[in-house]
């Protein structure tokens, strides 16, 4: 990374932050008619929040959070422009007479556009005096003010552009662009359009004077956002529910694209989904902090909850009791429209404001974790990952899982014409990968657990093939696994050959080596396959065409190459094989059970191994397993078994098991990482109610360890 892009970590090794909100007391945060209105129950300038962050031990980082405040509130805009420094007396809002509420109510604001962001300089100065670092989110500033950031560059991490990148083309202001995007059925064109929008945003921001950009949001297009110039991924965890999957993709891209840091925006208040009555509600926040810590995350922001409550997403929040306003749109929050209801709203503030029980508990848990950081520090570097999943070229859905109601890249009109644009078998592969490496047992009482997972085979990374992969980088992993969509390129194929010859283990199937860009994953031809289907160099086979449909799969060898009995069947598959020619020496690991035609092959070119699945459809189609002898712990079918086999074959010298040999139910409840730089091992029991006992293996020796409920343990 370039020196200008590097970040010096604080003494404790982790940036832990909370928001600094701009003046917007008594306004509405959001509203959606009679169902939901969120009132801002605190009324302070930014300086108050900065001081409280230090005095209440809320971390070492503040995030200056605009989020529309400067467009809504006169006080917010005046504070962010530091208009008092020009000698103006900023008028206070007059709610009764609806005066001095919005920025447009005071003509001084329009007279000084060059002051936008002047208050940020003051905030940076105050934060620095208190030993705090600063980032911003959803902020703009005049270039002349950004030039004044230079003396504070060591304290300023960057500007988070937020959730601005999208495929909601029907919301485009330019109807021609919306029509053009909806008309295409080409993944490459969609990706290029998206990448162009990211680059345009980045170029404008850099031209204005911002020096380092972050993004908060989902994970489907995170690689394209980074390729487009975003320097720091800060995934919105909880909104992206699977904490370990979000860490895997952030950590993998951090390594792959040589980023300065990767982070998390923990949206626990909005998306943890548990009612406050649940005894697991607030422990889940603490768990998320430890899970991110041990995953290598060194920039953590708790998005909300500690200063004033914002969300009504659960049934027992007091936010349901405040006045509900129907202003026609969730984006409509004019203070002139909500002014008549302010007096009634204030009656409810004690239950949702800074002094409420909920906010006090948020601050207590953030402070407790910050004390842990100061006492224990942070392991240097990133935890070791032996296995990486490949987010394929033009995979525009990503590892978030399969929702059969969702479509690729917002192409709903296209999906109405061609159902292959709905999430389907390519995306189901990601779910099998997640459930294999990051199982999520029911640890939240009666409520579903989409968040917390064990790591029975150790953590993985997720790497991107959106750009041609670097063979040297790929060689840092013992195994690479294809999962969802991939559009193969010549450079990609050569990199995979080099990776395997150098000693790596690869899992791949026929459609992963297709060059198709139109979501045709069912009726494509051999001519669409890379090298016309001649995979001899990589997989030891030539694909001649689509073959017969098969129902059951079985492993024919008594040597148990997949760790299951030879009588064990998988299915019912109901998918098609490929018609192939096999080179001499290629092993047959699994077959279909009628004519024993080869289904899973093992090829050993050079020093490595390729597991080649001879199936025409994407392997996510194998996620249903109702075959004879199907068990609860192997209900995910043949693909799960292949992934598990590769994980066991390539695991390093430090790992966990239930019984000294294999991971099982206990390991499903324990998250485990190892930091090789100084040798720290982190263990966390994700079960809040029960202890779990595992065996920790370290280069031939094994130690039995019992973790109490929700216990984090670091072994140095």
Buried (B, 14 or more C-beta within 10 A) or exposed (E): EEEEBEBEBBEBBBBBBBBBBBBBBBBBBBBBEEEBBBBBBBBBBBBBBBBBBBEBBBBBBBBBBBBBBBBBBBBBBBBBBBBBEEEBEBBEBEBEEBBBBBBEBBEBBEEBEEBBBBBBBBBBEBBBEEEBBBBBBBBBBBEEBBEBBEEBEEBBBBBBBBBEBBBEBEEBEEEEEBEBBBEBBBBEBBBEBBBEBBBEBBEEBEEBBBBBBBBBBBBBBBBBBBBBBBBBBBBBBBBBBBBBBBBBBBBBBBBBBEBBBBBBBBBBBBBBBBEBEBEBBBBBBBBBBBBBBBBBBBBBBBBBBBBBBBBBBBEEBBBBEBBBBEBEEEEBBBBEBBBEBBEEBBEBBEBBBBEBEBBEBBBBBBBEBBEBBBEBBBBBEBBBBBBBBBBBBBBBBBBBBBEEEBBBBBBBBBBEEEEBBBBBBBBBBBBBBBBBBBBBBEBBEEBEBBBBBBBBBBBBBBBBBBBEBEBEBBBBBBBBBBBBBBBBBEBBBBBBBBBBBBEBBBBBBBBBBBBBBBBBBBEBEBEBBBBEBBBBBBBBBBBBEBBEEBBBBBBBEEEEBBBBEEEBBBBBBEBBBBBBEBBEEBBBBBBBBEEEBBBBBBBBBEEBBBBBBBBBBBBBBBBBBEBEEBEEEBEBBBBBBBBBBBBBEBBBEBBBBBEEEEBEBBBBBBBBBBBBEEEBBBBBBBBBEEBBEBBBBBEEEBEEBEBEBBBBBBEE
